[in-house]
Amino acid sequence: MTHPQPQGFLAVPPTGKGPGVLVLHAWWGLNDTLKAFCTQLAESGFVAFAPDLYHGKVADNIADAEILGKALDANHLQAKAEIAHAALFLSERAGQADRGLAVIGFSLGAYYALDLAVADPEHIRSVVIFYGTGVDDHGKSRAAYLGHFAENDEFEPQSNVDELEESLRRAGRPVTFHRYSGTGHWFFEPDRTQAYNQAAADLAWDRTLAFLKQ
């Protein structure tokens, strides 16, 4: 059975095929920055798909993003079902079901990326998270983990990052967390002009690409 494409953004490499990468957006929603990130992944040989968990809504300021994020979390079972559907669609579209998917989550999306690796260990081979944590028990996961975190992050306390790293290690998962000095939350996103740090973003991109190609 072929799963129809869910609402979202699909970016495909010139060859039409490649390993699948599921991209889960931050509380801003599926904005142009996230679409550009998917396109960049496709240019590097991956089939990238970002489900639109807000169904067309996008925020460009913290107040609106907070409202959208809270509404999503209040309906988190629906969000998880949509993400599971997106993962099935992407597995079929990428045509590399035997290899498994990578999932990348930004901030709010990081929680759902971590959750998916536990909920669907058969299909998730690697997880990349940007300045977000969540999920306490990783015992069922079979994935390898890469994390990018800011040095000064008012939204994600260092204690949360340390606890997540410890929890993953206890579960026996391969885990590499990087902390980027002089950065804050959203340092990877160029449209967040106050937070964007190009040097850190470039390094995080290079590390992500190397990790995905393992």
N, C-alpha and C positions, 0 to 999 in steps of 0.2 A: 504494500500500500504506500503510495506516494503522498507525503504531507504537503498541502498547499503552503505557499509562502505566507507567513504571518505578517502583520503590519510591522514595518521596520525598514532598514537600509541594508542592501546587499551590495558588496563590492567583490568583483571577480577578477583574477589575474588574466593577462592576455591569453594564456593557454586555456583558460576556461576551467581548469582544475587546480587543485592544490589542497594542502591540509586545511581543515576548518578551524576558524577562530570565532568564537562567540564573544561579542563585546557588549557589556552591560553598562548603561549610561549612569552618570552621576545625577544628583537631584535636579539638575538643570533640564533634564530630558534629552531627547535625541536631537541635539543641535548641530550646527554646521561643523563645530570643532570635532565632534564625535564622528560625523560622516567623513571628515577629512582624514581622521585617524584610520577608519576602515579602508579608505581608498589607499592610504599609505601601506597598510598591510597587504592589500591586493597587489600593489606594485612590487611588493617583496615576495610574491608568490603564494599568498594565502587567500582562501575564500573566506571573507569576513562578513558576518551578519550581526547587526545590532537590532534587537527587537525594540519596538517603540512602546515601552511600558506605560507611557502617559497618553497614548492614543492621540497624537497630534499636538498636545500641549507642550510648550517650551517656556522656561523661565529665564530671564536674564538678570534678575536681582535676587538677593538672598531671601527676602520676605516671601516672594512668590514661590521660589524653589522650596522653601520650608513647607509651605502649604501643600504643594504637589507631592513632596516626599512623604509627608505625614499621611496624606490620603492613600498613597501607595502602600505604606507599611500597615495601615489599618486594614488594607485588603490584601495582605501579603500572600494568602493562599492562592488567590487569583493570579497574582504576579508570578508566583513560583510555577503555577500551571502553564502560564504563557511562556515562561523561560524554558520549561521542559519541552514544550511544543516547538519552540525556536531551535532547541538543540537537536531534536529529531529531524526537523526540516534541513538544518545545516549538515547533519551527518549524511543525509541523502544527496544534498546538493554538492557537497565536497567530493563525494564519491570515494572517500577513504575511511569507510566505517571501521575497518580493521585497525586503523591507526589510533582512532579516538580523537576527541576534540580538545583544543585549548579553550579556556574561558578567561577573559580579561574583564575585571570590574573596577570602575572608578568610584571611589567614595561610597555613596549609597549602593552602587552596583557591586562593590567589593563584598558586601554582606551576602548578596544573592549568588555571587560567584562561589564563595566559600560553601554556601548551602548546597549548591548544585553538585559540587564534587562529592559531598556526602550522600546526597539523594540519588545520584546516578553514577556510582563509581565505575560501572562497566564502560562508560563512554567518555569520561573526563580524564584525560591523561596529564594535563598541566593547568595550573592556575596562576594568573598574574594579577596582583592587586595593587592599586594605587591609592595610598592614603585612606584606607578603610579597613575595618576589622569586622568580626562577628563570628558566630557559631562556636560553641565550646568543645564539642566532641567530634573529633576527626577520625575516629577509629575505623569507620567504614571506607574512608577515602583511599584511592590508589594513586592519587596524583602527586606530581612534584610541584613545588610552590616557589614563586618569586614575588617578593614584595618591595614596593617603592614607597618610602615614607619621608615626610618632611621633618626637619630638625625642630621647628617651632610650629606646632599644630594645635590651635585652640579647639579644633573639632575632634581630634583623635589623640587622646592622652598617650604618652609614652608607655604607661602601664598597660594599656590595652594591647599595644603592639608587642610588648614583652610577653604578655600572657598568651597571645595568639601563637607567637613563635615557640614558646614552651609547650603549648598544647599540640602543635604539629609535630614537634620533636618526640613528644611522648607517644604519639600515634605512629612513630617510625617513618614519617614522611620526609623526603628530601626537601630542605627548605633553605632559601637564601633571602635574607632581608637586607635591603640597603637603606641607609639613612642619608639624606642629602643635606649637607651643612648649609646654613644660611637660607633655607627655603621654608615656606609655609604651605598650608593646604592649597591645592590647585596649581602647584608649581609647574605641572606638565601642560596646562591648558592655555594656549596663547591668547584666547579671548578674555581671560582673567588678567588684565594688564597689570594690576597691582601685585598679583601673586606669581605670574609667569617668570620662570628662571630658565633662560634658553640653554645655558651650559648644563644644568641639571636635567632638563628635559631631553636634550640630545643624548646624554649619558644613559638615561633611563630607557630611551628608545633603543639604543645599541644593545644594552643588556637584555631587553625584552626580545629583540630579534634573535640574538644568540641563543637565548633560552628556548624560544619556540622552535628553533632549527635543530635542537639536540635530538 
